[in-house]
Amino acid sequence: MSKIKISDFVKLTGSTLKTVNYYHKIGLLPEPERSAGGYRLYGPEELNRMRLIKYLKSLGLNLKHIKEIIGDLKNPRTSREVLQSLRNELLNEKKTLEERLAKIDTLLNEDVLLLDENVFDSPSFQMITRILGADQIDQYARTCPEIYDQHRKVYGILDNFQWGEDYQEGFGILAEYFKNHPEQYQKALESGVQWARISHLSEDDPQIEAFARESAALVNSMPPVKELICNHPGMKNPLESLYKEMVADVLSPAQLKYQQLFKKFLSSQD
């Protein structure tokens, strides 16, 4: 039987000496017989093994999967299980790629020039949408379109930078409360309309303080909401000054001043 040295084996297989040596090291390519001078000698068996390795790599299998298949060639079940596992991985990758393409198409269709614009809903906002349901979210968007857009953007910032421990849990609890208390949800929407109106005021306008007091009183009438805002770790912001800078392009100075006063008045009512 004809045998060739490793240099010819590398050329024939289109591989590299480093790769072949590594395959030997991990047991993917068994050590061949050696010549009297100690040189490795390769024949049809090694060439076919290398051809099979390259074919399986072309399917997307990693070396661990390839070793599992090649190590038990007489058991078709092993090969089938590994290939099925790979197929599932590729389907997940395909789904991820399709989602990325859809987002890029959205950017192109909306002619978004600045990639830091928040054109996609954050995971937190998507969670809130699922909890409240389409009808309540539609009502929210119709009643307070400006605030609806602001919340989408702010939630995106919170999701991208982990501002507080368990903050998503806090948003989820709040959404569940409003889902189960539609009359309180309606009051919150009415408050949202007022929130939109103050956005164009000067931060020193007395209407801001008055609205902050009204909001604190409203939340005080909803004990579970007050408990959540005041005590849940996810609703606290340990980096207040940095947070204000990050949302400065989303919230107006008047709205930031309102948030500060609202927390102050809510705490004073304990």
N, C-alpha and C positions, 0 to 999 in steps of 0.2 A: 504494500500500500504506500502510495506517495505521501511524503511528509515535507512540510516547509518550515522554515525558521520564523520566529516572531516578526521579524522585519517585513517579510513577505505577507504574513498573516494580517498585519496592520494595513498594508497597502490594499490587499484584496477585499478586506471588510470595510474599507473607508473609515477606519477608526484611528486611534492614536495609541502610542505605547503606554501612556499614562492611563488611558481608559481600560485597556486590556489588563494591565497590572492590577488596577482597582477591582475589576470584575473577578480576577483570580483571588484577590484578598478577601472579598466578601462572599466568596463561594458561588457566585453567579456563573462563573466560567471555571469548571474544574481544571486543576493543573494537568497538562498533557504529559505524555512520556518525554523523556529527555534522551539526547544523544550521548554517545560515550564521552563526549567532551563537555557534557552538562548543559547543552543548549536545548531549549524547549522546542518540541517538534509538533506541528499542528497538521491535522488531516481533515477529511470530509466531516467527521463527527463534530469537531470543534467549529468548522466553518458553518455547518448547519445550525449549531447551537447559537452562534453569533448572529446568523441570519434571523433566527426566531426572536432573539432578544431585540434586535433592531425593529422587527415587525411589531412586536408588542409595544415598544416605546412609541412607535408611530401612532398607535391607538390611544396614547395618552397614559399608559400605565407607568407608574413609577417603578424603581428597581425592586422595592419590597414586594409589590404585587407580582412583578415578573418572576421573582425568585419563588414565590408561592406557587405559581402556575407551573414553571419549569421543574420545580422540585417534586411535583406529583403528576407528571404527564399522563400516567396511566389511569388517573382518576378524573373523569370528565366533570364530576360534580365540583371539584375544586376550581377548575377553569371557569365553569359557569357562574359560580358564586362570586369569583373575583371580577369577572366581566360585568355581572349585574351590578356589583358595587360601583364599578367604574362608570357604568351607564347612569346610575343615579347621581353620581358626582357631576358628570357632564351636563345632565339635565338641570341641576342646580346652578351650574355655571352659565348655562344658556339663559335661564331665567334672570340671573343677575345682569347679564349682558343686555337682554331685552329691556330691562328696567332702566339701565343706563342710557340706552339708545332713545327710549321714550322721553327721558329727562332732557337729553340733548335736542331732540326734536321740539320739545316745548320751548327751550331757549331760542331755537332758530325761528319757530313760528311766532313767538311773542317778540322777536327782535330785541331780546335782552342784551344790552351792550355791557352791563356791569355784572360780572359773575358773582359779586357779593350780594346781589339783589335776592331777596327771599322769595323765590317763585315756587318752592316746593313746601308742602306741609311737613312739619317736624313730626317725629314719632309721638311726642307728647300731644300735639294737636290732633293727630290721627287717632290716638287713644281716646281723647275727649270726644271726638266726633262719633266713634263707635259707641261710647257709653250713652251719650245724650240722644243719639239717633238722628236720622236725616231731617225729620220735621223740625226738631228743636234747633238744630244747627242752621237750617234754612231761615227760621224765624230770627235767629241771632244775626245772620248775614243781612237780612232785609231791614231789621230794626236798627242795627248799629254797624253799618258797613265799614266805617272808618275804624272802629274799635276791633271789629272782626279781623281786619287786615293787620292792625297793630299787634294783636295777640298772636297771630300766626308768626309774625316776624320775631316777636320777643321770645316765644316758645322755641323758635329755631335757634336763637342765641343761647338760651338756657340748655338746650339739648347738645349743642356743639361744645359748650364749655360747662363742665359739671359744677354748677354754682353751689349746690347744696345737697346734702345727703337725703336720698329718698324723695327728691322733689317731684318726680313723676308720680309716685304713690300719692303725694298730697294732691296733685291735680286730679288724679283718678277719684279720690275720695270726694273732692268738691263736686266733680261732675256727677257722681252717683247721687249725691245729696240733691242737686238741682233736678236730676231726672225724676227722683221720687217726690219732689216738692215743686210741682209746676207753678204754683202761685208765688213761691219765693223766687223761682227762676224768672218770672215775669217782672218782679220788682227789680231783680238784678239787671234785666235788659233795660228797664226804664232808667236805672242809674247809669247804665252804659251810654244812653243818649246824652245825659248831662255831662258825662266824662268827655264825650266828643266835643261838646260845646265849649268846654274850658280850654281845649287845646290851643285856641287862638288868643287866649287872654295873656296879659302880662303876669308873670309869676308873683307879682305883688298885689294883684287884684284881690279885693276882699271876698269876691265870689268863690275863690278857690278854698279859702278857709271855711266858708259856710258850707260848701259842698262836702268837704272832708268831714265836717262834723255830722252832716246828714248821713253820710256813708257809714261812719262809725256807729251811729245810732241804729241804722238799718242792720248792720252785721251783728250788733249787740242783741237785736231781736231774734237772731238765728243762732242760738247757743252752739250747735254743732259746727257751724261755719266759723264762729269766733274761736272756738277751741282749736280748730284746725289751723287757722291763720296765726294764732298766738303761740301755739305750743308744738305743732308738728315740725320736726327738723327739716323737712323738705321745703317748708314755706319760708324759712329764715334765709337771710342773705348775708353771709359773713364778709363779703367783699363789696360793700355798698357803693363805695366811691368808684371802683372799677366798673361795676355794673352800670352805674349812671353814664359813664363815658361810652360803654358799649352800646347802650340803647339810645344815645343822644340823637341819632338819626331817625329813630322810630318814635320816641315819645318827646313831646314838647317840654320846655322848661316848666310850664304851668302844670303839666301832668306829673312831672317828677316832684314838683313842690307839693302837689296834692298827695302823692304817695307817702311822702315824708310826714305830712300833717295827719293823714289818715291813721298811720301807725301810732303816732303820738296820742291822738284822741282815743283810739281804740284801747290803748294800754291804760289810759287815765280812767277808763270806765270799768276797770276790773274791781 
